[in-house]
Amino acid sequence: MLTVIAFVVALGVLIAVHEYGHYRVAVACGVKVLRFSVGFGKTLYRWQPKRQHPGQQTEFVIGAFPLGGYVKMLDEREGPVAPEELHRAFNRQPLRSRAAIVAAGPIANLLLAVVLYTAVNWIGVDEPVARLGRPVAASLAEAAGLRGGEHVTRAGFEGDLEPVQSFEDLRWRMTRGALDARDLTLEIAGEGGQPARQVVLPLSRIAAKDADPQMFRKIGVIAPLTQPEIGQVMAGSAAERAGLRSGDLVRAVGNTAIVDGQQLREVIRTSIDGDQPRAQTWQVRRGGQPVALEVKPELREEAGVKVGRIGAYVGAPPEMVTVRQGPVDGVWRGIVRTWEVSALTVRMMGKMVIGEASLKNLSGPLTIADYAGKSASLGLTQYLVFLALISVSLGVLNLMPLPVLDGGHLMYYLWEGLTGKSVSDAWMERLQRGGVALLLVMMSVALFNDVTRLFG
């Protein structure tokens, strides 16, 4: 139920803001707006405010099908217009006004993202400290000399280092670097009186096409440093059969010393010999006393890869820090994050077009609904971050030069501005058909990805 509510609220807010952008600028330009609808199909609720802008008699509607909305304006192309109202018709407006009305929807979504990111910056959010867990074997991080436990204080590209506020901040920078094929420089805090040192992660080498777990495994930095502690043990699991208990602190597995929860998860994952799990002696501390246990993981197959699992939560919660910004910094960082996410989205779309990025990055309503529910369950700030991310995606998507989207109409107006002539009706119809076909293909791919992620 939480997933459904969070999904409906997210769609309602994002669509309403998008359409309000069109509506508000249309009114400001003197265009008569006939209907403002959030949703399509059967009308669930309608109202007409008594107090509206002069000359406006807009009907506001909520439709049964929530995946979209529209603002219907007075337009001679859609029906007869009384002579005394011709000056209020959309098609009679100057080019700059029509372009502003069309662009206002996506811009409203981007402005909403700025507001949401700013709100998160002001409220503050608890995130893990940027202290690295044990790197994955044979990864970029291990090759760069990282061993786990390092505290990253600054990071950046091309030598331009900026403070790292949390592990999530560092993870975002690694994502940008991997997808943009740029090396990331980390500054590691010195310990025991030692000076700080710099480490370069050569992210340009991994040729990442997807921002997925495999990308972070190649980088080698998967999670923040956590204590290798056993949490909840599932009934009938390999952990229960071996005698592991909640609260056990793992010190060694076989001949491997364990210092981090992520390292322990990786050891469990790789505890297989061919098609058989490998039993090993675990050295744990229980109530301050050493205990030796023989643990044999269960064999599981994930994404076509055979891995070991013990059926227990592994790793204590990491050290946390509250990330909060002041009034001015909060706004500025909200603008910067919106710009960064927008730029990364545009680059990923471009890479998908030329085949340098996988179409698996496309997501549809099922994935959005799933993430909406998960983020809402984590608290207000996580849900606001989710809304901001989807708002940016919606704004950028609608600015794409596809005929059925706002960006396509802006391309028509660009042509009109350059040639002095509007696009002919015949060409308009052809382009609209092509745009609809391409959009249907994108929606089909996104839905297939949704089903694969959630049920594959």
C-alpha positions in Angstrom: 0.0 0.0 0.0 2.9 2.4 0.8 4.3 1.8 -2.6 1.0 2.6 -4.4 0.5 5.8 -2.3 4.1 7.0 -2.8 3.9 6.3 -6.5 0.5 8.1 -7.0 1.7 11.1 -4.9 5.0 11.3 -6.9 3.2 11.2 -10.2 0.6 13.7 -9.1 3.1 16.2 -7.9 5.5 15.9 -10.8 2.7 16.1 -13.5 0.9 18.9 -11.7 4.1 21.0 -11.5 4.9 20.3 -15.2 1.5 21.3 -16.4 1.4 24.3 -14.1 4.5 25.6 -15.8 2.6 25.5 -19.1 -0.5 27.0 -17.6 1.1 29.8 -15.7 3.2 31.1 -18.6 0.2 30.7 -21.0 -1.8 32.9 -18.7 1.0 35.4 -18.4 1.2 35.6 -22.2 -2.5 36.3 -22.5 -3.5 32.8 -23.8 -6.9 31.5 -22.8 -6.6 28.1 -21.0 -9.7 25.9 -21.3 -8.6 22.9 -19.2 -5.9 21.9 -16.8 -5.8 18.2 -16.4 -3.7 15.9 -14.2 -4.3 12.4 -15.6 -6.2 11.1 -18.6 -9.4 9.1 -19.2 -12.5 9.2 -17.0 -12.9 12.3 -14.9 -12.7 11.6 -11.2 -13.0 15.2 -10.1 -13.5 18.6 -11.7 -13.8 22.2 -10.4 -13.7 25.7 -11.8 -12.5 28.3 -9.3 -14.7 31.4 -9.1 -11.7 33.7 -8.9 -9.4 33.3 -11.9 -7.1 35.6 -13.9 -9.0 38.1 -16.1 -10.4 36.4 -19.2 -9.7 32.9 -17.9 -12.4 30.3 -17.3 -10.2 27.3 -16.8 -11.6 23.9 -15.8 -9.4 21.9 -13.5 -9.6 18.1 -13.8 -8.2 15.0 -12.2 -8.3 12.0 -14.5 -8.4 8.3 -13.7 -5.2 7.3 -15.6 -2.4 9.1 -13.8 0.5 8.6 -16.3 0.4 12.2 -17.8 -1.6 15.4 -18.1 -2.3 18.3 -20.4 -3.2 21.9 -20.6 -5.8 22.6 -23.3 -5.5 26.2 -24.7 -7.7 28.1 -27.1 -6.4 27.3 -30.6 -7.8 27.7 -34.1 -6.3 24.3 -35.1 -8.5 22.5 -32.6 -11.8 24.2 -33.2 -13.5 27.5 -34.2 -12.5 30.6 -32.2 -14.8 33.6 -31.8 -13.5 36.7 -33.6 -13.3 38.7 -30.3 -11.1 36.0 -28.8 -8.6 35.5 -31.6 -6.0 37.5 -29.8 -6.2 35.0 -27.0 -5.6 31.9 -29.2 -2.3 30.0 -28.8 -1.6 29.8 -32.5 -2.0 33.6 -32.8 0.8 34.3 -30.3 4.3 35.5 -31.4 6.9 32.9 -31.7 8.7 33.8 -28.4 5.5 33.4 -26.4 4.7 30.0 -27.9 8.2 28.8 -27.2 8.1 30.1 -23.7 4.8 28.4 -23.0 6.1 25.0 -24.3 9.4 25.3 -22.5 7.8 26.2 -19.2 6.7 22.7 -18.4 10.2 21.0 -18.4 11.7 24.1 -16.8 9.1 23.8 -14.0 10.2 20.3 -13.3 13.9 21.3 -13.1 13.0 24.2 -10.8 11.1 21.7 -8.6 14.2 19.5 -8.4 16.2 22.6 -7.2 13.5 23.2 -4.5 13.5 19.6 -3.4 17.3 19.2 -3.3 17.4 22.5 -1.4 14.9 21.3 1.1 16.9 18.1 1.7 20.0 20.2 2.2 18.2 22.4 4.8 16.5 19.5 6.6 19.7 17.4 6.7 20.1 13.7 6.1 22.0 11.0 8.0 24.5 9.3 5.7 27.5 7.0 6.2 30.9 8.6 6.8 33.1 8.3 3.7 35.3 5.7 5.3 36.0 2.9 2.8 35.3 -0.8 3.3 37.7 -3.5 2.1 38.0 -3.1 -1.7 37.0 -6.0 -4.0 39.9 -8.2 -5.0 41.5 -7.3 -8.3 39.6 -4.1 -8.5 40.7 -0.6 -9.4 40.6 0.4 -5.7 42.8 -2.5 -4.7 45.3 -1.8 -7.5 45.4 1.9 -6.5 46.6 0.8 -3.0 43.4 1.1 -1.0 43.1 -1.6 1.7 40.0 -0.5 3.6 39.4 1.8 6.5 40.6 4.9 4.6 38.7 8.2 5.3 38.2 10.2 2.1 38.1 13.9 2.9 38.2 15.4 -0.6 37.7 14.1 -4.2 37.5 15.6 -7.6 38.4 15.4 -11.3 41.4 16.9 -13.1 43.0 17.9 -9.7 40.0 20.1 -8.7 39.3 18.6 -5.2 36.2 19.4 -3.2 35.2 18.2 0.3 33.5 14.9 0.5 30.6 15.1 2.9 29.6 11.4 3.1 29.9 8.0 1.4 26.9 8.8 -0.7 28.6 11.9 -1.9 31.7 9.9 -2.8 29.5 7.3 -4.5 27.8 9.9 -6.7 31.2 11.2 -7.8 32.4 7.7 -8.7 29.2 7.2 -10.7 29.9 10.4 -12.7 33.5 9.5 -13.2 32.8 6.0 -14.4 30.0 6.9 -16.8 32.0 9.9 -18.2 35.3 7.9 -18.3 37.1 10.4 -16.1 39.7 9.5 -13.4 38.8 10.5 -9.8 41.4 11.7 -7.4 40.8 10.9 -3.7 42.5 12.6 -0.8 42.9 10.3 2.2 43.1 11.7 5.7 46.4 10.8 7.5 46.3 8.8 10.7 48.7 8.8 13.6 50.2 12.1 12.7 50.8 11.1 9.1 50.1 13.6 6.3 47.2 13.3 4.0 47.8 11.4 0.7 46.2 11.3 -2.7 45.1 8.2 -4.6 43.8 8.2 -8.2 41.0 5.8 -9.2 41.5 5.3 -13.0 37.7 5.1 -13.7 38.3 5.8 -17.4 39.6 2.2 -17.8 36.3 0.3 -16.9 34.2 1.6 -19.9 31.0 1.5 -17.8 27.7 1.4 -19.7 25.4 0.8 -16.7 25.3 2.4 -13.3 24.8 -1.0 -11.7 26.4 -3.1 -9.0 28.8 -4.6 -11.5 30.2 -1.2 -12.2 31.0 -0.6 -8.5 32.5 -4.1 -8.2 34.9 -3.2 -11.0 35.7 0.1 -9.1 36.1 -2.0 -5.9 34.4 0.5 -3.5 31.0 -1.0 -2.8 30.1 0.0 0.7 31.4 2.1 3.7 33.4 0.5 6.4 31.3 -1.6 8.8 32.1 -4.0 11.6 32.0 -7.7 10.4 29.2 -8.5 12.8 26.5 -11.1 12.3 22.9 -9.7 12.5 19.6 -11.5 12.2 20.0 -15.2 11.4 17.3 -16.8 9.3 15.7 -20.0 10.5 17.0 -23.1 8.6 19.8 -21.2 7.0 23.5 -22.2 6.6 24.3 -19.7 9.3 21.9 -21.3 11.8 23.2 -24.8 11.0 26.8 -23.6 11.6 25.9 -22.2 15.0 26.3 -18.5 14.2 24.4 -16.1 16.4 23.3 -12.5 16.2 26.1 -10.3 17.6 29.0 -12.6 16.7 32.0 -10.6 15.5 33.9 -12.4 12.8 37.7 -12.1 13.0 38.9 -14.6 10.4 37.5 -16.9 7.7 40.1 -19.7 7.0 43.4 -17.9 6.7 41.9 -14.6 5.8 41.7 -11.9 8.5 38.4 -10.1 8.4 38.3 -6.3 9.2 35.1 -5.2 7.4 31.5 -6.3 6.9 31.7 -5.8 3.1 34.9 -7.9 3.0 33.1 -10.7 4.9 30.2 -10.5 2.4 32.6 -10.8 -0.4 34.4 -13.8 1.2 31.0 -15.5 1.7 30.0 -14.8 -1.9 33.2 -16.4 -3.3 33.3 -19.4 -0.9 32.6 -21.8 -3.7 34.6 -24.4 -5.6 33.1 -24.9 -9.0 29.6 -26.0 -8.4 30.0 -26.7 -4.7 30.1 -24.4 -1.7 33.4 -24.5 0.3 33.3 -25.1 4.1 35.7 -23.0 6.1 36.6 -22.4 9.8 35.4 -19.1 11.1 37.0 -17.4 14.1 34.4 -15.3 15.9 34.2 -13.4 19.2 31.0 -14.0 21.2 30.6 -12.1 24.4 34.3 -11.4 24.4 35.3 -15.0 24.0 36.8 -16.6 20.9 34.7 -19.3 19.2 35.6 -21.5 16.2 32.8 -22.6 13.8 32.7 -24.6 10.6 30.5 -22.7 8.2 29.4 -24.0 4.8 27.5 -21.5 2.7 24.6 -22.4 0.4 25.0 -22.2 -3.3 22.8 -19.6 -5.1 22.6 -18.3 -8.7 22.3 -14.6 -9.2 22.3 -13.0 -12.7 23.8 -16.2 -14.1 26.6 -16.2 -11.6 26.9 -18.8 -8.8 27.6 -17.3 -5.4 27.6 -18.3 -1.7 25.0 -17.2 0.8 24.7 -18.0 4.6 21.2 -16.6 5.2 22.1 -14.0 7.7 22.5 -10.2 7.8 26.2 -9.5 7.6 27.7 -6.2 8.8 26.9 -3.7 11.6 25.5 -0.3 10.6 28.3 2.1 9.5 29.4 5.2 11.3 26.9 8.0 10.3 27.1 11.8 9.8 24.4 14.3 9.5 24.8 16.3 6.2 23.1 19.6 6.4 23.7 23.0 4.6 23.0 26.6 5.6 20.4 28.8 3.8 22.7 30.0 1.0 24.8 26.9 0.6 21.7 24.7 0.6 20.2 26.6 -2.4 23.5 26.7 -4.3 24.1 22.9 -3.8 20.5 22.3 -4.9 21.2 24.1 -8.1 24.5 22.3 -8.6 23.0 18.9 -8.0 20.2 19.6 -10.4 22.7 20.7 -13.1 24.9 17.6 -12.5 22.0 15.1 -12.6 20.6 16.9 -15.7 24.0 16.8 -17.5 24.6 13.2 -16.6 21.1 12.3 -17.8 21.7 14.0 -21.2 25.0 12.3 -21.6 23.6 8.9 -20.8 20.7 9.4 -23.3 23.3 10.4 -25.9 25.4 7.4 -25.2 22.3 5.1 -25.5 21.6 6.6 -28.9 25.1 5.9 -30.2 25.4 2.5 -28.5 28.0 3.5 -25.9 25.5 2.9 -23.0 23.1 0.0 -22.5 19.3 0.5 -23.0 19.0 -1.3 -19.6 19.3 2.2 -18.1 15.8 3.0 -19.3 13.3 2.7 -16.5 9.5 2.6 -16.6 6.6 3.0 -14.2 7.1 -0.4 -12.4 10.7 0.6 -11.4 9.6 4.1 -10.5 6.8 2.7 -8.3 9.2 0.3 -6.6 11.7 3.0 -5.9 9.0 5.3 -4.7 7.9 2.8 -2.1 11.4 2.0 -0.9 12.4 5.7 -0.6 9.2 6.6 1.2 9.9 3.8 3.7 13.3 5.2 4.4 11.9 8.6 5.5 11.0 12.1 4.2 14.4 13.2 3.0 15.0 10.0 0.9 11.5 10.4 -0.7 12.3 14.0 -1.5 15.6 13.0 -3.2 13.7 10.4 -5.2 11.1 13.0 -6.3 14.0 15.4 -7.3 15.7 12.7 -9.4 12.5 11.8 -11.2 11.6 15.5 -11.7 15.0 16.1 -13.4 14.5 13.0 -15.6 11.0 14.2 -16.6 12.3 17.7 -17.4 15.2 16.4 -19.4 13.1 13.8 -21.2 10.5 16.4 -22.3 13.2 18.6 -23.7 14.4 15.8 -26.1 13.7 16.8 -29.7 11.0 14.2 -30.2 8.0 15.5 -32.1 5.4 14.4 -29.5 7.4 16.0 -26.6 7.9 19.6 -25.7 11.4 19.5 -27.1 9.9 18.5 -30.5 7.7 21.5 -30.5 10.6 23.7 -29.6 12.4 22.3 -32.7 9.4 23.3 -34.8 9.7 26.8 -33.4 13.5 26.9 -34.1 12.7 26.0 -37.7 10.1 28.7 -37.9 12.5 31.2 -36.4 15.3 30.3 -38.9 13.2 30.1 -42.0 10.3 32.5 -41.2 7.8 29.7 -42.1 6.1 27.2 -39.8 6.4 23.4 -40.4 3.7 22.3 -42.9 0.8 20.2 -41.8 2.0 17.3 -43.9 5.4 17.3 -42.4 3.9 17.8 -38.9 1.8 14.7 -39.3 4.7 12.6 -40.5 7.0 13.8 -37.7 4.2 13.2 -35.1 3.8 9.6 -36.3 7.5 8.9 -36.2 7.7 10.5 -32.7 4.9 8.3 -31.4 6.5 5.2 -32.8 9.8 6.0 -31.3 8.2 6.9 -27.9 6.3 3.6 -28.0 9.6 1.7 -28.6 11.2 3.5 -25.7 8.2 2.7 -23.4 8.3 -0.9 -24.4 12.1 -1.2 -23.7 11.6 0.6 -20.3 8.7 -1.8 -19.4 10.8 -4.8 -20.4 13.6 -3.5 -18.2 11.1 -3.1 -15.3 9.9 -6.6 -15.6 13.4 -8.0 -15.9 14.6 -6.1 -12.8 11.6 -6.9 -10.6 10.8 -10.4 -11.7 13.8 -11.7 -13.6 
